[in-house]
Amino acid sequence: MAAAVVGTVALPAVAADHSPRAHRSTVHISGVAAHSGRGDHSNRALNKEWVAVTNDSRRAVSLDGWTLSDKDGHTYTFHHYRLDGRSTVRVHTGMGRDTGEDLYQDRRKSVWDHNDRATLRNDHGRFVDDASWGRRHG
């Protein structure tokens, strides 16, 4: 139980790592649950590893072609996904059936380490948001 708490990054900690920006996108990374660091790479453990993306606007946003990547270059591309207004989707590392609230990368190995950075880019490859966690942010 303690590992799950340590592996989850709450919004205030994530928000504190953002550099000042003139314009804040309505779509942003709103939370992270990183790998616990234990040797468990079962699908169940991989699906406890996720990045949450939130749309704060009232209107739905097409995330088709948007990417979510880590500092090592592992990249997930959103396909035919529309994030409703005032909604959040969790992108899990393991395998599963996609729903409106949960998407799955269908990977067999951990992506989000205990010391990592998630970067969200739009369908033109432009930076939208990022979040860092762990001992050294960078």
Contacts in CASP RR format, 6 or more apart in sequence:
PFRMAT RR
TARGET T0000
AUTHOR 0000-0000-0000
METHOD contacts of the structure
MODEL  1
MAAAVVGTVALPAVAADHSPRAHRSTVHISGVAAHSGRGDHSNRALNKEW
VAVTNDSRRAVSLDGWTLSDKDGHTYTFHHYRLDGRSTVRVHTGMGRDTG
EDLYQDRRKSVWDHNDRATLRNDHGRFVDDASWGRRHG
3 36 0 8 1.000
3 37 0 8 1.000
3 38 0 8 1.000
4 33 0 8 1.000
4 36 0 8 1.000
4 48 0 8 1.000
6 36 0 8 1.000
7 33 0 8 1.000
7 34 0 8 1.000
7 35 0 8 1.000
7 36 0 8 1.000
7 114 0 8 1.000
8 31 0 8 1.000
8 32 0 8 1.000
8 33 0 8 1.000
8 34 0 8 1.000
9 31 0 8 1.000
9 32 0 8 1.000
9 33 0 8 1.000
9 34 0 8 1.000
9 131 0 8 1.000
9 133 0 8 1.000
10 31 0 8 1.000
11 30 0 8 1.000
11 31 0 8 1.000
13 133 0 8 1.000
14 29 0 8 1.000
14 30 0 8 1.000
14 31 0 8 1.000
14 32 0 8 1.000
14 131 0 8 1.000
14 132 0 8 1.000
14 133 0 8 1.000
17 131 0 8 1.000
17 132 0 8 1.000
17 133 0 8 1.000
17 137 0 8 1.000
18 129 0 8 1.000
18 130 0 8 1.000
18 131 0 8 1.000
25 128 0 8 1.000
25 129 0 8 1.000
26 55 0 8 1.000
26 56 0 8 1.000
26 57 0 8 1.000
26 61 0 8 1.000
27 53 0 8 1.000
27 54 0 8 1.000
27 55 0 8 1.000
27 56 0 8 1.000
27 57 0 8 1.000
27 61 0 8 1.000
27 63 0 8 1.000
27 83 0 8 1.000
27 120 0 8 1.000
27 128 0 8 1.000
27 129 0 8 1.000
28 53 0 8 1.000
28 54 0 8 1.000
28 56 0 8 1.000
28 120 0 8 1.000
28 128 0 8 1.000
28 129 0 8 1.000
29 51 0 8 1.000
29 52 0 8 1.000
29 53 0 8 1.000
29 54 0 8 1.000
29 118 0 8 1.000
29 120 0 8 1.000
29 129 0 8 1.000
29 130 0 8 1.000
29 131 0 8 1.000
30 52 0 8 1.000
30 53 0 8 1.000
30 54 0 8 1.000
30 88 0 8 1.000
31 51 0 8 1.000
31 52 0 8 1.000
31 131 0 8 1.000
32 50 0 8 1.000
32 51 0 8 1.000
32 52 0 8 1.000
32 112 0 8 1.000
32 118 0 8 1.000
32 131 0 8 1.000
32 133 0 8 1.000
33 48 0 8 1.000
33 49 0 8 1.000
33 50 0 8 1.000
33 112 0 8 1.000
34 49 0 8 1.000
34 112 0 8 1.000
34 113 0 8 1.000
34 114 0 8 1.000
34 116 0 8 1.000
34 133 0 8 1.000
34 134 0 8 1.000
35 45 0 8 1.000
35 49 0 8 1.000
35 110 0 8 1.000
35 111 0 8 1.000
35 112 0 8 1.000
35 113 0 8 1.000
35 114 0 8 1.000
36 45 0 8 1.000
36 48 0 8 1.000
36 114 0 8 1.000
37 110 0 8 1.000
37 113 0 8 1.000
37 114 0 8 1.000
38 45 0 8 1.000
41 108 0 8 1.000
41 109 0 8 1.000
41 110 0 8 1.000
43 94 0 8 1.000
43 95 0 8 1.000
43 96 0 8 1.000
46 92 0 8 1.000
46 93 0 8 1.000
46 94 0 8 1.000
46 95 0 8 1.000
46 107 0 8 1.000
46 108 0 8 1.000
46 109 0 8 1.000
46 110 0 8 1.000
47 92 0 8 1.000
47 93 0 8 1.000
47 94 0 8 1.000
47 95 0 8 1.000
47 96 0 8 1.000
47 104 0 8 1.000
49 92 0 8 1.000
49 93 0 8 1.000
49 94 0 8 1.000
49 110 0 8 1.000
49 111 0 8 1.000
49 112 0 8 1.000
50 90 0 8 1.000
50 91 0 8 1.000
50 92 0 8 1.000
50 93 0 8 1.000
50 112 0 8 1.000
51 68 0 8 1.000
51 90 0 8 1.000
51 91 0 8 1.000
51 112 0 8 1.000
51 118 0 8 1.000
51 131 0 8 1.000
52 88 0 8 1.000
52 89 0 8 1.000
52 90 0 8 1.000
52 91 0 8 1.000
53 63 0 8 1.000
53 68 0 8 1.000
53 83 0 8 1.000
53 88 0 8 1.000
53 89 0 8 1.000
53 91 0 8 1.000
53 120 0 8 1.000
54 87 0 8 1.000
54 88 0 8 1.000
55 61 0 8 1.000
55 83 0 8 1.000
55 84 0 8 1.000
55 85 0 8 1.000
55 86 0 8 1.000
55 87 0 8 1.000
55 88 0 8 1.000
56 85 0 8 1.000
56 86 0 8 1.000
57 85 0 8 1.000
57 86 0 8 1.000
58 85 0 8 1.000
58 86 0 8 1.000
59 85 0 8 1.000
60 82 0 8 1.000
60 83 0 8 1.000
60 84 0 8 1.000
60 85 0 8 1.000
61 82 0 8 1.000
61 83 0 8 1.000
61 85 0 8 1.000
62 81 0 8 1.000
62 82 0 8 1.000
63 78 0 8 1.000
63 81 0 8 1.000
63 82 0 8 1.000
63 83 0 8 1.000
63 123 0 8 1.000
64 78 0 8 1.000
64 79 0 8 1.000
64 80 0 8 1.000
64 81 0 8 1.000
64 82 0 8 1.000
64 123 0 8 1.000
65 77 0 8 1.000
65 78 0 8 1.000
65 79 0 8 1.000
65 122 0 8 1.000
65 123 0 8 1.000
66 77 0 8 1.000
66 78 0 8 1.000
66 120 0 8 1.000
66 121 0 8 1.000
66 122 0 8 1.000
66 123 0 8 1.000
66 128 0 8 1.000
67 75 0 8 1.000
67 76 0 8 1.000
67 77 0 8 1.000
67 78 0 8 1.000
67 120 0 8 1.000
67 121 0 8 1.000
67 125 0 8 1.000
68 75 0 8 1.000
68 76 0 8 1.000
68 78 0 8 1.000
68 91 0 8 1.000
68 118 0 8 1.000
68 119 0 8 1.000
68 120 0 8 1.000
69 75 0 8 1.000
69 76 0 8 1.000
69 118 0 8 1.000
69 119 0 8 1.000
69 121 0 8 1.000
70 111 0 8 1.000
70 112 0 8 1.000
70 113 0 8 1.000
70 116 0 8 1.000
70 117 0 8 1.000
70 118 0 8 1.000
70 119 0 8 1.000
71 116 0 8 1.000
71 117 0 8 1.000
71 138 0 8 1.000
72 116 0 8 1.000
74 107 0 8 1.000
74 111 0 8 1.000
76 91 0 8 1.000
76 103 0 8 1.000
76 105 0 8 1.000
78 103 0 8 1.000
81 89 0 8 1.000
81 98 0 8 1.000
81 100 0 8 1.000
81 103 0 8 1.000
83 89 0 8 1.000
87 101 0 8 1.000
88 101 0 8 1.000
89 100 0 8 1.000
89 101 0 8 1.000
89 102 0 8 1.000
89 103 0 8 1.000
90 101 0 8 1.000
90 102 0 8 1.000
90 103 0 8 1.000
91 103 0 8 1.000
91 104 0 8 1.000
91 105 0 8 1.000
92 102 0 8 1.000
92 103 0 8 1.000
92 104 0 8 1.000
92 105 0 8 1.000
93 104 0 8 1.000
93 105 0 8 1.000
93 107 0 8 1.000
93 110 0 8 1.000
93 111 0 8 1.000
93 112 0 8 1.000
94 104 0 8 1.000
94 105 0 8 1.000
94 106 0 8 1.000
94 107 0 8 1.000
94 108 0 8 1.000
95 104 0 8 1.000
95 106 0 8 1.000
95 107 0 8 1.000
95 108 0 8 1.000
96 104 0 8 1.000
96 106 0 8 1.000
97 104 0 8 1.000
98 104 0 8 1.000
105 111 0 8 1.000
112 118 0 8 1.000
114 133 0 8 1.000
114 134 0 8 1.000
115 133 0 8 1.000
115 134 0 8 1.000
115 135 0 8 1.000
115 136 0 8 1.000
116 132 0 8 1.000
116 133 0 8 1.000
116 134 0 8 1.000
117 130 0 8 1.000
117 131 0 8 1.000
117 132 0 8 1.000
117 133 0 8 1.000
117 137 0 8 1.000
117 138 0 8 1.000
118 130 0 8 1.000
118 131 0 8 1.000
119 127 0 8 1.000
119 129 0 8 1.000
119 130 0 8 1.000
120 127 0 8 1.000
120 128 0 8 1.000
120 129 0 8 1.000
120 130 0 8 1.000
121 127 0 8 1.000
121 128 0 8 1.000
122 128 0 8 1.000
132 138 0 8 1.000
END
